[in-house]
Amino acid sequence: MIISEYRARFLSWFIGCMVLFFVAGHAYAQDKRQTASVLFHNVNIFDGESDVLRSGMSVLVVGNKISKISNKEITPSENTTVIDAAGRVLMPGMIDAHWHSLMARASMADLMNSEEGYSSYCGGG
């Protein structure tokens, strides 16, 4: 019983510390990102919806959001980092939306040295 109480106190303390760590770290990162701005000049934009690239564009990113997209010159503020893309392509981030989780939790050694039933269990079925 004493071990259980100690374990429960430790877990509640640990979880509380982790929550504070992540909340404080997230708030600090948000403040820092909001002050930074980047201007991408002379980019070709692939938006994922159109069949053609939009060429000669400028994109202003403030913090972690796209603030302005224009085919005209965007005047940067004093603290803005300007990147001349020299006609390179700017596009949305690619996400691996197709992933097989089959047997992802088992190591290769476990799968090679176990019986068929175990691999079926790891594969979810």
Wavefront OBJ file of the C-alpha trace (Angstrom):
o trace
v 0.000 0.000 0.000
v 2.862 2.393 0.793
v 4.413 1.772 -2.620
v 1.104 2.552 -4.323
v 0.718 5.875 -2.472
v 4.309 6.833 -3.273
v 3.825 5.894 -6.925
v 0.564 7.887 -7.127
v 2.183 10.974 -5.561
v 5.189 10.724 -7.840
v 3.018 10.317 -10.955
v 0.811 13.282 -10.049
v 3.915 15.409 -9.361
v 5.560 14.283 -12.601
v 2.455 14.896 -14.713
v 2.013 18.342 -13.141
v 5.624 19.257 -13.941
v 5.294 18.046 -17.522
v 2.103 20.053 -18.046
v 3.784 23.200 -16.728
v 6.860 22.543 -18.880
v 4.864 22.119 -22.085
v 2.498 25.027 -21.414
v 5.351 27.410 -20.591
v 7.431 26.224 -23.541
v 4.498 26.553 -25.925
v 3.687 30.083 -24.729
v 7.327 31.168 -25.098
v 7.573 29.687 -28.591
v 4.365 31.465 -29.657
v 5.656 34.847 -28.471
v 8.955 34.370 -30.256
v 7.336 33.272 -33.540
v 4.904 36.171 -33.620
v 7.701 38.746 -33.710
v 9.586 37.179 -36.644
v 8.653 37.893 -40.251
v 10.031 36.521 -43.510
v 9.465 37.801 -47.035
v 9.932 35.321 -49.880
v 10.564 37.329 -53.037
v 10.465 36.062 -56.640
v 8.856 32.678 -55.953
v 6.707 30.424 -58.085
v 3.759 29.236 -55.991
v 2.225 25.785 -56.200
v -0.987 25.939 -54.171
v -2.160 22.358 -54.665
v -5.406 23.473 -56.332
v -4.319 24.964 -59.657
v -2.658 23.116 -62.544
v -0.212 25.994 -63.148
v 2.412 27.702 -61.039
v 1.846 31.342 -60.121
v 5.168 32.919 -61.076
v 6.938 36.067 -59.886
v 5.101 36.171 -56.555
v 6.019 37.530 -53.125
v 4.890 35.901 -49.888
v 5.080 37.587 -46.473
v 5.017 35.322 -43.422
v 4.505 36.969 -40.031
v 4.964 34.714 -37.037
v 3.706 31.334 -38.180
v 1.025 32.561 -40.604
v 1.046 33.735 -44.197
v 0.181 37.424 -43.996
v 0.193 38.472 -47.648
v 0.610 36.985 -51.132
v 1.065 39.366 -54.037
v 2.310 39.537 -57.610
v 3.513 43.089 -56.788
v 6.453 44.108 -54.641
v 5.808 43.841 -50.891
v 7.709 46.413 -48.837
v 9.284 44.607 -45.871
v 9.440 46.088 -42.387
v 12.751 46.792 -40.701
v 13.022 43.413 -38.915
v 11.877 41.259 -41.840
v 14.205 38.617 -43.253
v 14.099 38.817 -47.067
v 14.786 35.675 -49.098
v 15.247 35.957 -52.861
v 13.980 32.611 -54.112
v 15.293 33.231 -57.648
v 12.242 31.588 -59.234
v 12.194 28.496 -57.042
v 8.880 26.851 -56.129
v 7.152 27.550 -52.818
v 4.499 25.003 -51.886
v 2.540 23.682 -48.904
v 4.239 21.195 -46.621
v 3.917 17.575 -47.648
v 2.293 15.241 -45.149
v 2.589 11.472 -45.199
v -1.151 10.833 -45.021
v -0.814 7.202 -46.110
v 0.888 5.089 -43.475
v 0.567 1.427 -42.541
v 0.694 0.908 -38.810
v 0.654 -2.862 -39.197
v 3.141 -4.356 -36.770
v 4.641 -0.940 -35.986
v 4.944 -1.637 -32.274
v 6.907 -4.883 -32.624
v 10.648 -4.938 -33.246
v 12.070 -6.790 -36.225
v 13.718 -9.328 -33.898
v 10.367 -10.034 -32.218
v 8.643 -10.557 -35.546
v 11.374 -12.828 -36.914
v 11.607 -15.003 -33.792
v 7.963 -15.285 -32.786
v 5.129 -17.537 -33.767
v 2.575 -16.537 -36.394
v -0.080 -15.802 -33.798
v 2.089 -13.134 -32.184
v 2.591 -11.260 -35.453
v -1.162 -11.426 -36.086
v -1.739 -10.008 -32.616
v 0.705 -7.150 -33.294
v -0.920 -6.464 -36.631
v -4.294 -5.992 -34.994
v -6.013 -8.948 -36.326
l 1 2 3 4 5 6 7 8 9 10 11 12 13 14 15 16 17 18 19 20 21 22 23 24 25 26 27 28 29 30 31 32 33 34 35 36 37 38 39 40 41 42 43 44 45 46 47 48 49 50 51 52 53 54 55 56 57 58 59 60 61 62 63 64 65 66 67 68 69 70 71 72 73 74 75 76 77 78 79 80 81 82 83 84 85 86 87 88 89 90 91 92 93 94 95 96 97 98 99 100 101 102 103 104 105 106 107 108 109 110 111 112 113 114 115 116 117 118 119 120 121 122 123 124 125
